């Protein structure tokens, strides 16, 4: 899998690991916690080259709205197994403060659109905003598909003008571009999230810090 991080390692600045994720995926939140645990063991910083992914793509109609009655092929047994896996990883990665196990009714598209705009216009504030969006959903149980919630998150993010939320959500061209990013991720071979990629290799799922270390350092 070729990724932007292939070139990033040779550019000035810290090394970067490519991360494909969707804010409504609990394993993306837990995977980021694992990545943070790994980053803390490194002497050199490891940046995040983030790419959005849409877990709800199969439920979206032509207008972009989610059809919650659409058949996803996932039954209650699937969701119960997912909950069990979330609980196991919560303990493993020190994420006991999570207040949700699943967020099947939340649409992350607005948050991802705003996040792309933040990354492009205020890159120094992006990581804090990104982490705050994850926290708003998984720690506080807030609906990150809501414009007002995203404005609150932006307001609380240092170095970020909360007007970015309205600017992003009212930009139809940006929304189309984010949708193209979702399609590009699938063309790269990404079929699920989180997916971590580095130097042509990838690891899928909320893998432990040791596996991320092997991915990046080859040890």
N, C-alpha and C positions, 0 to 999 in steps of 0.2 A: 504493500500500500504506500504510494508516494504521497507525502503531505508537505504542508508549508514548513514544518519543523525541520525538514531535510535541509532547506536553505538557511533556516534561522540559526542553526548551530555554527554556520560559518560567518554570520553577520556580527557586527559589533553589538554588545549587550549580552545579557544572560542567555544561557541555553533555554530552549523552550520545548515543552511537551505539548503535543496537540491533543485537545480534549473535545470530543463530540458529546454534547449533553442536551437534555431537556429539563427545564426547571421542575416539571411535574413528575419527574422520575425519582422515587425515593433512593434508588441505587445510584443515581447521579449525585445526590446530596451526600450519600455515604461514601461514594467513590472519591469525591472531593475531600472528604474528611481523611480518607486513607492517603490521598495525595499530599495533603497538608502534613500528615504524620511523617511521610517520607521526606518532604521538603525540609522538615526540621532536623533531619539527620545529615543533611548535606552541608558542606562547607561553602559551596558556591550556590547562588540563588538559581532556581529553576522557574522560569516564567511559564504562563499558561497561554497557549495559542488556541483560543476557544472557537468552536464552530457549532452553530445551533443545529438542532435536530428536532423533528416534529413527530412525537409519538402518536399524535391524534390524526395524522394525515389521512388514514383510512376512514375516518369518521367525518371529514370535512366535506361540506357541500360546495357548490360553485361560488357561493357568497363568502366562503371561508368560515362560516359558522359550523359548530360541532353538532352533529346529530347524535344525541346520547342514546337513541334507540337503535343505532346501527349495530349490526352483528359484528363483534370483534373476534369471535371465536374463543373468547375467554369465559370460562364458567366460574362458579363460586369456589370450586376446588382449586383452580388456578390462583385466584385471589388469596385464598387462605394460605396456600404455599408461599405466595409472595410475602404475605404478612409475617409468616414464620421466618423467612429469610431476612426480612428487615429487622426483626427483633434480634436475630442472631448477630447480624452485623452491627447493630446498635451497640451491643455489648462488646463486640470485638474491637470496634474503632472508637469507643468512648463517646458515643452519641446518644446517651440516655436522655438528653434533654429534648429529643424529638417528641412532638405532641401528636403527630399524624403518622400513620403507617402507609396509607395510600391517599392519592388525591385524584380520584377518577373523574370528579365533576369539574375540575379546574382546567381552564384553557390557558396555556402558557404563551400563546402566540403574541398577545400584547407585550408581555414582559420581554420576549425575545426580540421583538421589533425595537423596543426602547433600548435594550442592551446593545444591539448592533449600533444604534445611533450614538450611544454613550461611548462605545469603544472607538468610534470613528471621530468623534468631536471632542471628547474629554478622556483620552486614553489613560491618563494618570489616575482618574477616578473610577475607571471601569471595574477593576477587581473588587473594590469596596462595594460598588453598586451590585455587582454580580453576587457577591456573598450575602449582601443584605436581602436580595430577592429570594435566595434560597432560604435564608433565616425566616423571612416574613411568612413563607409558606410552611416550612417544616417545623419551625420552632414556635411560631405564633399562630399558625392556623389561619392566616389571612389569604384572601382570594387575590392572587397576583395577576389575575385576568382583569381586575378592576382598575380603571384609570386613576381613581382617587387613592387607592392603595399604592400604586406605582409612584404617584406624585409624593406621597408621604415618604416612601423609601428614598426617592431622589432628594427630597428636602433634607433628610437625615444623613445624606452622603456628603462628606466634606469635598469641596471643590466642584460640586455639581449644581448647575442651575436647574431647579425643578421644572422650568419651562420646557426642558428637553422632552418631557413626557408627552405633552400636547403636540409639540412639533413632530415627534416621531409617529404618534398614533394618527395624526391627521395627514400623514404623507403616504399617499397611495403607492407612489413609486417605490418607496422604501419597503413597504409591505410586500410588493411583488418581488423585490430584490431578496428579501429574507426568504420568501418561498422558493426562490431559485437556489438559495444556499441550502435549503432542505434537500432539494433535488440533487444538488452537487454532492452532498454527503453520501447519498445513496449511490451515485455514480462512482464514488470513491470506494464503494464496497461496504459502507457502514450500514448495517441492518438492525442494530440495536445499540442502546446506550446504557451506561457510559462506555465509550470506546476511547482508549488512550493509544496514541501513536507516536513513535519516535524512530527516526532513521530507517524508515521502510518497514518497521515491525509494529505490531499492534497487540493490545490486550483488551478484551471486552469484559465488561462487568465491573462490579465494585471490588476489584482485586486488592489483595493486601499490600501494604507498603513494600514488603520484600519482593513481590512480583514487579512492582513499579521500578524498584531499584534494578532488578535484572533487565527490565526493558530498556532503561536509560543507560545503565552502566555496564551491562553485559556481564554481571557477576552473580 
